Structures are given as structure tokens and as C-alpha cells.
Amino acid sequence: MKRNKMKVKICCTMLAALVASMALAGCGASQTAATTAAPAQPEAATTAAVSQAETAATAGAKELNLLAWEGIESEQIETLERLTGYTINYTPFMTLEEMMTKCTSNSVRYDAAMCSDYIIEALLAQGGLEEIDTTRLSNYGKIGKEFLAPSYDPEDKWSVPYSGGQIGIMINRDKVTAPIASYADLWNPELKGQIAYTSDMRMAMCIANLVNGNDFNATDEAQIMAAKDKLAELLPNVVSFEYMGTNAMLGGDVNILVTSSSAAYKVSKEPGNWEYVYPSEGMHRYMDSYVIPKGANLDAAYAFIDAVISTEHLLRNGADTNFGNQYTNKDVLKDADLTDLQMSICYPPQEQYDKAHYMSNIGDAALIYDEAWTELKLESSGKLE
């Protein structure tokens, strides 16, 4: 599942330019910071600039370094700056692996970072996170209990859940009459040429692990390759592998979506005889959370996390706009106008969370998944690019 894309707020550090004659962009439009040569300055101008910087520092200028998914808009940053009292230097990332690299590089001290499941485990293994004192978060009590105590942080010591979703099965019941109650039911030959299946490699393979009766996060090579073989058996039923699949469903190209709740929610907003299924094996859950990297300014970190999960921030535009990938702050539901179907997509019952599966850190086994996925691509006859 792909997280929200982020626009970029560019910020430069003046002192680095004066000392090294180069300006480092702490937040750039690309995945990495951009470096540009600084023009030479007269000695008097340099002295004046240093004096201004020292004055700002001694005046208690408050800055916060944020690492988060690409796509945060300037209006959102401005709201968070108002709520926290900090100037926010925002650095985006496009993949969780990029997030991990930036968070552990020590080139920038990040005060708050958005992160997800298995990367949180990986950071913990490296001792890269500060333990979170939730008593310092006035809005923590608004988080629904179904979002707490995930498998990657069972004591809620290292992360604060912000927004999440799941992989379920969306069905056009005007076209599909076969019973579907599980991921395994998708292999029914009656469903030939009717499915758009998630193109996220880990999600796709882990679902096949479940269908094979293995652990969702299997690390045994034989089990991983068996998951690939299982997906190869599904290929006659699959029209395409899609990250979202909304257009394929609404356009009538497919009648079944195995995809994120955000895509299912978009389909549900259009007229149709839709059914949403929580697979009996237990749905895959994903969650974007905020963590505090080691060495962070704790006052800044707590101010930011408390603000980002606040109702004032989440409803800053007058209405919630994140249904499908739901916010964990349940106050956003007070004025929500959702159908029963949309409610089931956005906020499954507690028992579904209890048996849900999160991705975990699988270490070197990731290389085996990559190899298996490459083989599946070759067998997919162009369905999987």
C-alpha cells in the first residue's frame, strides 16, 4: 500500500553555507537533500549574518526536524507549526527503506518521524528509538483501542499510531455470485478473469503465505517459494496486479478487488451492489505511526506528536478527508457521514483487529521474496510489470 504523497517545504541552513560555502537543503523536492554552491560574501556581510544567527539562537528560536512520507502540503505544515509553536523543517521520503536510511544516517537529528510496522522493529533492533511517555500527550486518549498494542509494539512503548488501513476483498455482487469469505476463495476457477490483485510484493506474497497455511511473515525459503507458486496458480483469475485498482473496478474491467481499504472506500462512493469481505484468515493491517528517533529534542517531539493526532489538526479543513485510510483519533467520526458499507471498510470491528496480521522485519529473507517475485513476473504474461 502506498502512503500519502508529500509536497516539499524547502529549508536551508545558513551557518552551513557560511562555513562550507555550500547550502544543504534540509527538505528537497527529490528523495535526497540538494546541495548548491553559496556565493562569496563580503567580510562585513558574513559578520552581520553570523550575528543575526546568534541572536536568533539566543532568543530561543524553536525548530523541529520532521521525517515523514512525501505529500505533506504546506497548509498542513503551517497548521502544525501553529499548534506546536515550532518551525518545522520537513524532510520527505518515498519508501520505508529510504526512511530507515535517513533516520540512521546521523546527518540530521530528527525529532519526530513517521514510520510503519516492520521498520519500527528494525529501528528498535538498532537502538534507534526513544521510549515514548504517553502521559505527555494530551490527545493520546482519543486513539481507538483497536489501533493500540500492534504486534510490532505490543506495549505501545515506541510508537503512536496515526493512520492505517487493511487489505480486504471488494466484490461487485451484480457480477459475482460465487461465495467469497476468505483469501483462499479467490482461487475458485469460477472467478477466472475477474480479479485485480494487489501489486505490493510483500502484501501479495504474505497473503499467499496465509492461504498455504503458513505464517504471514514466513522466512523459510521453501515456504516463500511455495507462496510464489500459489500466486502462479491464481494467475488465470487475475486480470491485473494493481496498487489501487479503483478505476479497473469502476470501469468494469474487474469484479473483485484485493486491495487497500482506501481503494475499496473510493469504490463504495459510487453506485453499485458492493460487498466488502474481511478474509477469514485475518486481514493484513498496515499502520503509519510516529516515533521519536534517538537523540531527538523531546519537548519538540511530544509537541509535534500531540498536535498531529489532535482533532484540530485532522479536521483542519472542516471535515475528515482520510476515510479508507482511517485516522486513529476516533473523534473524527463524530460528524462523519458514512454508509454502513463505508463504515465497515473504514472501521472494522474489534475482532477483526484482534486476528489481523502486520508485516514484521524479516531480515535477509527479504532477498528471497524479491527473487520469488521476479520469477512470478516472468510467469505472469505481462499481468505483473
Buried (B, 14 or more C-beta within 10 A) or exposed (E): BBBBEBBBBEBBBBEBBBEEEEBBBBBBEEBEBBEEEBEEBEEEEEEEBBEEBEEEEEEEEBBBBBBBBBBBBEEBBEBBBEBBEBEBBBBBBBBBEBBBEBBBEEEBEBBBBBBBBBBBBBBBEEEBBBEBEBEBBEBBEBBBEBBBEBBBBEEBEBBBBBBBBBBBBBBBEEEBEEEBEBBBBBBBEEBEEBBBBBBBBBBBBBBBBBBBEBBBBBBEBEBBBBBBBBBBEBBEBBBBBBBBBBBBBBEEBBBBBBBBBBBBBBBBBEEBEBBBBBBEBBBBBBBBBBBBBBEBBBBBBBBBBBBBBBBEBBBBEEEBEBBBBBBBBBBBBEEEEBEEBBBBBBBBEEEBBEEBBBBBBBEEBBEBBEBBBEBBBEEBEEBBE
